[in-house]
């Protein structure tokens, strides 16, 4: 898929919801997170213009359920991942999910991350 993310506020928009924004800064250790957009080139599916239109229409008109995704943002410095996981506060990639076209994502809720 090409084009800008499909999110009402847009990535990084003022007032966009972020994980744990209801907690005070001192409630848990904070990490600088990798950006949700622009970190890697977008995936080019190799669709024709007609296939691209059909794909966008199907995403807009259908209920799209993912039974196995990991919509998690990780620290910008990957070596901080074990400490990040031990906080029990992995950050969901809400802007990325909004842009994905998916309706529902089932996530594992960090089961087992205290082992890292």
PLY file of the C-alpha trace (Angstrom):
ply
format ascii 1.0
element vertex 116
property float x
property float y
property float z
element edge 115
property int vertex1
property int vertex2
end_header
0.00 0.00 0.00
1.18 3.48 -0.73
0.09 6.89 0.39
-0.09 8.59 3.77
-1.14 6.71 6.89
-4.89 6.41 7.37
-5.21 7.98 10.80
-7.60 10.79 11.73
-4.96 12.80 13.56
-1.93 11.77 11.50
1.33 10.42 12.90
2.72 12.49 15.73
-0.29 14.81 15.74
-0.93 16.93 18.80
-3.48 15.22 21.01
-3.08 11.76 19.42
-3.41 8.95 21.97
-0.18 7.30 23.10
0.34 4.34 25.39
0.36 5.17 29.11
-0.24 8.87 28.53
-2.51 8.81 31.59
0.47 8.04 33.89
2.89 10.57 35.35
6.50 10.61 34.15
7.75 9.17 37.46
5.34 6.19 37.37
7.68 4.05 35.27
10.99 4.22 33.43
10.70 5.92 30.03
12.62 4.93 26.90
13.13 6.78 23.64
11.05 4.72 21.21
11.68 4.00 17.55
9.37 6.02 15.30
6.24 4.36 13.92
6.60 5.92 10.46
9.59 6.51 8.22
11.87 4.05 10.03
11.95 1.64 7.09
10.74 2.01 3.51
7.07 1.14 2.98
6.34 -2.34 1.66
5.61 -2.34 -2.06
3.20 -5.18 -2.77
3.68 -4.96 -6.52
0.01 -4.36 -7.21
-1.40 -2.83 -10.35
-3.37 0.41 -9.97
-6.63 -1.56 -10.18
-5.45 -4.06 -7.55
-4.37 -1.20 -5.31
-7.84 0.40 -5.58
-9.50 -2.93 -4.86
-7.22 -3.54 -1.87
-8.01 -0.12 -0.39
-11.74 -0.66 -0.97
-11.64 -4.08 0.71
-9.82 -2.65 3.73
-12.30 0.22 3.99
-15.42 -1.93 3.50
-14.46 -5.07 5.44
-13.84 -6.15 8.99
-10.15 -7.12 9.03
-9.03 -9.25 11.99
-5.44 -10.19 12.80
-5.05 -13.21 15.07
-1.27 -12.90 15.33
0.41 -9.53 15.28
2.78 -7.76 17.62
1.84 -4.07 17.40
4.59 -2.99 19.77
7.00 -0.08 19.65
10.51 -0.87 20.78
13.30 1.33 22.12
15.27 3.29 19.56
18.38 1.65 21.05
17.58 -2.06 20.75
20.08 -2.96 23.50
17.57 -1.40 25.93
14.88 -3.96 25.00
15.40 -6.34 27.97
15.10 -3.45 30.46
12.14 -2.05 28.50
10.34 -5.41 28.62
10.95 -5.75 32.37
8.98 -2.54 33.02
5.82 -4.38 31.95
4.92 -1.31 29.89
5.39 -2.13 26.22
3.91 0.64 24.09
1.30 -0.27 21.50
1.87 1.32 18.09
-1.52 3.05 17.96
-0.74 5.33 15.02
0.65 2.42 13.03
-2.42 0.33 13.82
-4.71 3.15 12.76
-2.84 3.40 9.47
-2.86 -0.38 8.86
-6.49 -0.76 7.83
-7.03 -3.56 10.35
-10.21 -3.47 12.44
-9.16 -5.81 15.27
-5.79 -7.11 16.49
-5.42 -9.87 19.07
-2.21 -9.35 21.04
-0.52 -11.58 23.64
-0.48 -8.89 26.36
3.28 -9.35 27.05
2.93 -12.92 28.30
6.37 -14.10 29.39
8.39 -10.91 28.86
9.76 -10.98 32.41
12.25 -13.60 31.23
14.33 -11.12 29.23
0 1
1 2
2 3
3 4
4 5
5 6
6 7
7 8
8 9
9 10
10 11
11 12
12 13
13 14
14 15
15 16
16 17
17 18
18 19
19 20
20 21
21 22
22 23
23 24
24 25
25 26
26 27
27 28
28 29
29 30
30 31
31 32
32 33
33 34
34 35
35 36
36 37
37 38
38 39
39 40
40 41
41 42
42 43
43 44
44 45
45 46
46 47
47 48
48 49
49 50
50 51
51 52
52 53
53 54
54 55
55 56
56 57
57 58
58 59
59 60
60 61
61 62
62 63
63 64
64 65
65 66
66 67
67 68
68 69
69 70
70 71
71 72
72 73
73 74
74 75
75 76
76 77
77 78
78 79
79 80
80 81
81 82
82 83
83 84
84 85
85 86
86 87
87 88
88 89
89 90
90 91
91 92
92 93
93 94
94 95
95 96
96 97
97 98
98 99
99 100
100 101
101 102
102 103
103 104
104 105
105 106
106 107
107 108
108 109
109 110
110 111
111 112
112 113
113 114
114 115
